[in-house]
């Protein structure tokens, strides 16, 4: 690193709800902040953000634009680009953050909010309808498909739980066995008691008419009318930058099944690497947008406290001299 490398108190990698919330708080604390965002928000396919008090029904792009404006209004810098690596600065405090175009900046602390990737089961048509009629979270999308015929495509032991949960939003639920395990006797009884149909055989694809999902097609050719489909993606943390710092993503299990990966951190988002915090879906797979924003705020407060302690130590050392 040469003397021309620009230095910041905090570089935020990822400009979603968590990153921008952290940037606003840190900028309001009069810290110098740079947000580097690759422009690949996880919720881009969705039409609206839900369960965000005061922002219910806001388009994801609108929420991010407002967040950028608020952060910039307090002095944060926003830059587009993908961070490819970050490493400790030799013989001094902080990190060197390198983008894919080779540009580099220095940061005393890092807040990584790169989110996760939803890896969908390999069923033709799922990816094209993702975030529209192909869904996974009932709290995010249940209201929008309430009362309509919904199909659950089983890929793990969580499928029965999904079917029972989505039954709250519709009386017409069908569980497609697909590649998931067969329910046990108790689960079959639960499904029957709730009026949930179970269909054997693998799903071969979706039927779409006039740009609307109309059914689920089985391997034998049979089509069962459905207007929405629920799948369980694998939630894979976007952890490449953190890997360059020596942080390895851990696997998270539910019902004995690996559902994804995440970066371990304490309640404030502090990782095992001193000076590096995480927030949002990269650290918590089930976090919704409002939770991610809250996590970014908590991490920002912890980072500012850490910087304050560091500033105080330096001031005391200078005072003694």
N, C-alpha and C positions, 0 to 999 in steps of 0.2 A: 504494500500500500504506500502511495506517495502522498506528499503534502496537499495535492489537489483533490484528494478523495473527500467528498462531502461527508460530514459527520452529523448524526442525529442522536438525540437521547434514546428514541425508540423507533425501530422500523417494524411496521406491521405488515406481515406477509399474508395477503388475502383481504379483499375488500367487501366481504359480505356483512351481515348484521353484526356478527361478533367483532370483526375487525374494525368496522366503522364506529361501533359503540365504544370500543376501546380507544380509538383515535380521538373521538369527541372528548372523552373524559381526560385523556392525557393532555390534549391541547388546552383544555380548560384549566389544567394544572400548570400551564405555561411551560410544558415540555415541547421540545422540537420533535416533530413526528412526521414520518414518511410512510404512506400506505402504498404498497405495490400490489396491484390487482391484475390477475390474468384474464378477467372478464368471462369467467366460466361458472356462474352461480348455479348451485345444485338445483334450485327451484325455478330455473328459467322456463321449463316447459309448463309450469302451472300458471293459471290465469290470475290467481289471487292469493294473497297471504291471509291466513285465518288465525283466530285466537290471539291476535296481537292487539291488546287493548288500545283503543283510540285509532288504530290503523286497520280495523277489520275490513277485508275485501280489497285492500290496496294491491295494485299490481306489483309484482316483485321488482320490476325495473323502476317503478315510481318510488318505492321505498328506498332502493339503493341510491337513486339520484338525490333524494332528500337527505339521506345520510352523508353522502359525499359533500353536499352543499353545507351541511351543518359542521362537519369536520373542517372543511376549508375555511368556513367563517371564523373559526377559532385559531386558524393559522396552520393547520395540517396541510402537508403537500400530498397530492394524489398522483400516482404515476401508473400507467398501464405497462404490463409486462409480466413475464414469468420468472420467478426466482428459481435458479437451478442449483444453487448451493449456498451454504453459509458456514463459516468456520471461525474459530477463535483467532483473534488477532495475536500475533506473537509479541510477547514481552509487554503487553499492555491490555487494559480492560476493554472488553467489547468484542464485536464480531464484524467480519467482512461479509457483506451480502452481495452476491453476484447474480445478475440477470442473464437471460439467454442471449442478449445482444452484447454481452461482455461488460456492460456498465456495472460499476461497483460502488457501494456506499458503506460507510461504517456506522455501527449502531452500538450504543452502550448496553441496550437490552433489546430482546426480540419478543414480539408477540406473533405467534403463528396461528392463523385462523383459516387454513386452506380447505377445511371441510372434508367431504367424502364423495365417493363415486358410487352411485347405485348400479350394481351389476345385476342385470335382469336374467332370469332363466332363458335358455336358448329356445324360445318358442317364437316362430315367425309372427310378426305383427306387434309384439309387445312393445318394442322400443319405439315404434312409430306412433303409438297411442299413449305413451307414458306421460303421466301428468294430466291427461285428458279423461279417458275412460279407463285407463289402466292405472291402478292406484295401489297404495299400500297402507296409508295411515287414515283410519276412520275419523280422527279428530281434525285432520287437515281437509278431508274431502267427503266425509260421510253425509253431511247436510246436503251437499250438491247432488247426490245420487239417492237421497232418501226415498223409500217407497218404490224404487225401481228394481227390476230383476238383476241380481248381482251374482257373479260367479267367483268362487275362491279356487285358485289353481294351487294344489298342494305340491310343495317341494321339500317340506321338512316336517318334523314332529309338531311344529307350531301351527299347522293348518287348521286343526280342529279349534284351537283357541281363536284363530282369525275368524273362522266361520261363526262361532258363538258371539264374538265381539261385534261383527258386522250385522248380526241379527238385530241389534238395537236400532239400526237405521232402516232395515227393510224386512218384511215378512217373507220375501221371495229370495231365499239364499240357496245356492247349489254349490256343494263341495265337489270339485273335480279331483279325483284321486291322483291323477297324473303320475309323478314320480315320488310322491310322498309315501310314508309308511301307512299301512292299513290301520285305521282306528281300532282300539281295543273295545271290549264289550261295553265298558262304562262310557266310553266316548260315543259309541254308536247309540247308546241309550240317550245321552245328552242331545245329540243331533236330532234324533227322532222326536224327543220331547219338545224341542224348539222348532220342529217342522222344517228342518234343513235336509234337503235331498242330497244323496251321495251318488256320484256317477263314477263307475270304474273306467279304466282305460286312459291312455295318454292323450294329452291335448296336442293337436297337430298345428293349430293356428287359430286366428280370429277371422270372423266374417265381418266385413265392413261394407256398408251400402251408403252412398251419398256422403262420404266422409263422416259416417257415424258407425260406431260399433253396434252390431245387431245380434251377434252370436258367437259361440265358442264351437270350433270344429274339432271333432275327435279324430283319432288316427283312422278309424274305420269309415270316415266320411260323414257321420251323423253330426248335425248342427243343432245345438241347444240355444235357444234364444236368450240372450243376455244383453243388458245395456251398459254394464260396467263389469270390470274384472279386477280382482285383487290378487296381487302376487307378493311374495317376500323376496326382495332383492338381497344380495350380499352387500353389506355396507363396508366399503373399503376406504380407509382413511387415506387422504392425499398427504402422504408423509415423506415424500422424496427429500424435501428440504431438511426435515428433521433427521432423516437417515444420515445426511451428510454431517450432522452434528453428533452422530453416535446414538441417536434415539431410535429404537426399533419398535414398530407397532406390535401390540399384543392382540391376541385373538379373544373375541368375546363370544361366549356361549349362552344359548337359551335352550332349555329342555334337552341338554346334551348335544346340541347342534351348533356349529360355529356360524354365527350370523354376520360376522364382520371383524374389522380390526380397528384399533384406536390407540392413541398415545396416552400412556398413563401420566397422571398429574395429581397434585394435591387439590383441595377444594378451591384454591385461588387460581389454579391453572399452572402453577409452578411445576416444571419437569425436573428430572434428575440432573439435567445440565444447568448449573447456576447461570442465571441471566436469561433463561429461555422459558417463556410461558406459552401455553396453548389455550384456545377457547373455541367453543362451538362444536360442530360435528366431528372435527378431527380428534376431539377428546371424549365426546359423548355422542354415541350413535343415534340415540333417540331424541336428541334435543330438537325442539321446534324453534321457529324463528325468534320468538320473544325470549325463549330460554337462552338461545345463542347470544342475543343482544345483552342479556343479563350477565352471562358468563364473560363476555368481553369487558363489561363494566367492572366486574369483580377483579379480573386480571389486571386491568388498568390501575385500579386502586393499589393492588399489591405491587405492581411495577413502580408506581410513583413513590410508594413507601420505601421500597428498596433503593431507589435512586436518591431519595432524601437522606437515608442513612449513609449512603456512600458520599454524598455531598458534605454531610456533617463530619464524617471521618476525615475527609480531605481538608475541610476548613480548620478542624482542630489541629491537624498536623502542621498546617501552614501557620496557625496562630502560635504554636509552640516554638516554631522556628524564629 
